[in-house]
Amino acid sequence: MPPEHDTTESLVVRLASEDSQVNATAVSSTMSAVVALIIEAQQQISENEQLLIKARPFAKGSFEIPLDLILVTAGAMLVSSPLIETVLDILQNYFDIKRSLKGAEPPTTTTSTVTIDGKEVSIGTITLNLLSPTSNANRQMAAATAELEKDQAISGFELLRGDERVSFVTVARSEFSYYKSAPPSALPPNERDLRSREMLSIASIVFEGTGKWRFNRQGHIIATKIEDAEFLERVQTGIEVFGAGDRLDVALLIHQTLDPATNDYLNKSYIIERVYGHEKRQKQQSLLDN
C-alpha cells in the first residue's frame, strides 16, 4: 500500500469581544458551522481526497478557535494540491455573497454570474449550493450567528489562515442578521423564478403606457414588461433612439411553472428588471465607401 502524505493549512476562527467571557454556545456553534461549511464544500469538490479537520488547544484567555485542515493523499507526494485552496476560496465567496445579499434569498440561476444590488457577482455552483436554504452547513451558520447575536459582548468574528494569520473573512455584528434562515418562498412548490443577464434583440417597442415590449430571445419571440424606470424615462423623452436590429443588455426575470407531463419547468412570463445597455446594430460598409 502506498504511503500517505499530508498537506496542512492553519485556520483560526476568532470571535471579537472586549469582555473576558462570552456565551459558550456561541463559541461551539460557530466552530461547528465553519467546520460544516468546509466539509460540505470539500465533499462536492473531490471524493478522492480526504480533508481532516483537527482542533488545536485554545490559547489561554482567548476566544480564538484554532483548526488544522489536513489533506491526506495516497501515493507520491503532490507538489501542491488545489483542494485546500479551493475550499477556502469557496468559504470566502460564501461570506462575500451573504454580505452582498444582506439577508435576501440567493438568486436561482443557471449561470455563474448574477446581478445583486445592481452589481455583477460571480457565484460558483458549490457556493450556490452552500447558500441554499436546504444546505445543512447554511442552516448551522444561521444558528451560529443567532447565538452570536444573543451575546452582546461579541462584536463580530473573522477567519484567519496560514501561519501568518491572514484575515480573509470578517463578519461584523451588524451583519449577523444576514445569516438568518430565510422565510419559505411565497411561490407554490411547482413554480420558480430564474434570473439571468442576457442580450435581447428588439422586435417591437412600447413608447407609452405599460404595454409589453417584444424581443427575440434565442430564436423565440417573447413579450415582457420593463421595470427599469430610468430607461423608460429615456425612451419617453426621446433620448433612446432605436433602429432595426438593436439589442438591449438586460437583467431578465423568468417565471416558470412545472409541467407534470415532462417533469420539467416551462417559461411562463418575463420581466426586464434592469437595462444595462443599448447596443445599436452596426452599419454594413458599402463598397462605395471605399
Stockholm file with secondary structure:
# STOCKHOLM 1.0

chainA/1-290         MPPEHDTTESLVVRLASEDSQVNATAVSSTMSAVVALIIEAQQQISENEQLLIKARPFAKGSFEIPLDLILVTAGAMLVSSPLIETVLDILQNYFDIKRSLKGAEPPTTTTSTVTIDGKEVSIGTITLNLLSPTSNANRQMAAATAELEKDQAISGFELLRGDERVSFVTVARSEFSYYKSAPPSALPPNERDLRSREMLSIASIVFEGTGKWRFNRQGHIIATKIEDAEFLERVQTGIEVFGAGDRLDVALLIHQTLDPATNDYLNKSYIIERVYGHEKRQKQQSLLDN
#=GR chainA/1-290 SS CCCEEEEEEEEEEEEEESSSCCCHHHHHHHHHHHHHHHHHHHHHHCSSSEEEEEECCCCTTCCEEEEEEEEEEESSCCSCCHHHHHHHHHHHHHHHHHHHHTTCCCCCCSSSEEEETTEEEECCHHHHHHHSTTCHHHHHHHHHHHHHHHCTTEEEEEEEETTTTEEEEEEEGGGGGGGSCCCCCSSCTTEEEEEEEEEEEEEECCCSTTCCEEEEETTEEEEEEECCHHHHHHHHTTCSCCCTTCEEEEEEEEEEEEETTTTEEEEEEEEEEEEEEEECCCCCCCGGGC
#=GC SS_cons         CCCEEEEEEEEEEEEEESSSCCCHHHHHHHHHHHHHHHHHHHHHHCSSSEEEEEECCCCTTCCEEEEEEEEEEESSCCSCCHHHHHHHHHHHHHHHHHHHHTTCCCCCCSSSEEEETTEEEECCHHHHHHHSTTCHHHHHHHHHHHHHHHCTTEEEEEEEETTTTEEEEEEEGGGGGGGSCCCCCSSCTTEEEEEEEEEEEEEECCCSTTCCEEEEETTEEEEEEECCHHHHHHHHTTCSCCCTTCEEEEEEEEEEEEETTTTEEEEEEEEEEEEEEEECCCCCCCGGGC
//
